[in-house]
Amino acid sequence: MSYSELTASMFSFWRNLNIPRAVSGTAADLFFLPRQTSALYPNRKCSGKRYNVPPSAEFVARETADGLDAAFIGVPIDTGTSNRPGARFGPRQIRVESAMLRSYNSGTRAAPYESLMVADIGDVNVNVYDLKDTCKRIREAYRKILATGCIPLTMGGDHTIAYPILQAVAEKHGPVGLIHVDAHADTSDVVLGEKIGHGTPFRRCVEEGLLDCKRVVQIGLRGSGYSADSYEWSRAQGFRVIQAEECWFKSLAPVMAEVRGQMGSGPVYLSFDIDALDPGFAPGTGTPEIAGLTPIQGVEIIRGCRGLNLVGCDLVEVSPPYDTSGNTALTGANLLFEMLCVLPKMKYY
C-alpha cells in the first residue's frame, strides 16, 4: 500500500469511527470529532447551525453566571492607562499561567472546588475605542452577574474597571467596605484632564456613595507624588492608609487582624493592583514603583480576608508585554486563587 493510500485509509477509519465521549462544549468542539456524535450530543453545537462555530468575540462574556457561586471574569482594557499600556492582555495571560494551579490550597487546606460552583465565564465585551462606553458595558455585565448571586473574581485590565464594577456591587449590596492593595491611591480628581481613568476610580466611588468610607483601607501606597502628602484626601474621607514603609520587614498578619475588625460583618470588596508588589517580583505592570510589598505579604493580605463577607474581588494591571517570562501573570493567577479560597462558605480540611 502506498503512503497516500495508507493516509486515505486511516482518515476514512477515524472519520467513520463512532466513539461516544464526553464533550464539554469548549474549544475541543472545533477540532476533529466524528459526525455521528452530533446525534448523541444534540446540544453540543453552540451556534445553532449544522456545523459547530466558535463563539464570536462580538458576543462575550461567553457564558452566564447562572448557577454559579463564584466566577472568574476578564475585563481586557487598558484604555484608562496613563503610562505603559498592555493590561488588556492581562486576562489572557493570567488564564495561561493558571494552568499550574491545582485543586487545593496547601497552605490553608481550603478546598474551593468542593465548596463552591465555580467557572471562568469569559470576558466582558468591552469597547477599546471608548472608555465611557466600556464602563457602561462593565456595569451592565456585572449587574447581570450579581443578580444571580454569583461572586465575581475579576481579571483586569487597568484599574478603571473597579469603578463600574463597584457601581454594580453597591447597587446590590449598598455602600461596601473596601480593601484596596496598591502602590497608588487612585483617588485623583482628574488624570490628564479626564475624570475617568485608572488613577480616579475610588474618587468617583466616594462621590457616588458607593463606599462605606469608615470601612476602607489602602495598603502598600508609595512612590513620588504631586504634593508632600499624596494621601491627604484619602485620610480626609476616613480611609485608613497603610503606606508601604509601614509594611517593610514585617508580617502583615497582625495588620489584617485589625482590618477584619474594621470591616466587621458588612459587605467587603477586595481590589488588588499587581503594582502593590515590588517590581522586582512583578515587573509586568504599567506604573511600577520600587520598594513595594513582597508576594508573601500579598498572600498574607488575602488570607487575612478569611471570614469577611467578600462580595467581589479583582486583580488588575497585569501587563504581559513588560514581563515576557509570564511570572507577573503567574503571580496574579495565584493571588486570584487565594481570593477564591477565602470566599464565604469555603470548606477547609
Secondary structure as UniProt FT lines:
FT   HELIX           3..16
FT   HELIX           27..30
FT   TURN            35..36
FT   HELIX           37..40
FT   TURN            42..43
FT   TURN            57..58
FT   TURN            66..67
FT   STRAND          70..75
FT   TURN            79..80
FT   HELIX           87..89
FT   HELIX           90..97
FT   HELIX           98..100
FT   TURN            106..109
FT   HELIX           112..115
FT   STRAND          118..123
FT   TURN            128..129
FT   HELIX           131..147
FT   TURN            148..149
FT   STRAND          151..156
FT   HELIX           159..161
FT   HELIX           162..173
FT   STRAND          176..181
FT   TURN            192..193
FT   TURN            198..199
FT   HELIX           201..207
FT   TURN            208..209
FT   STRAND          211..221
FT   TURN            230..231
FT   HELIX           232..237
FT   STRAND          240..243
FT   HELIX           244..246
FT   TURN            247..249
FT   HELIX           253..263
FT   TURN            264..265
FT   STRAND          267..273
FT   HELIX           274..276
FT   TURN            279..281
FT   HELIX           295..303
FT   TURN            304..307
FT   STRAND          309..316
FT   HELIX           320..322
FT   TURN            324..325
FT   HELIX           327..340
FT   TURN            341..342
FT   TURN            344..345
//
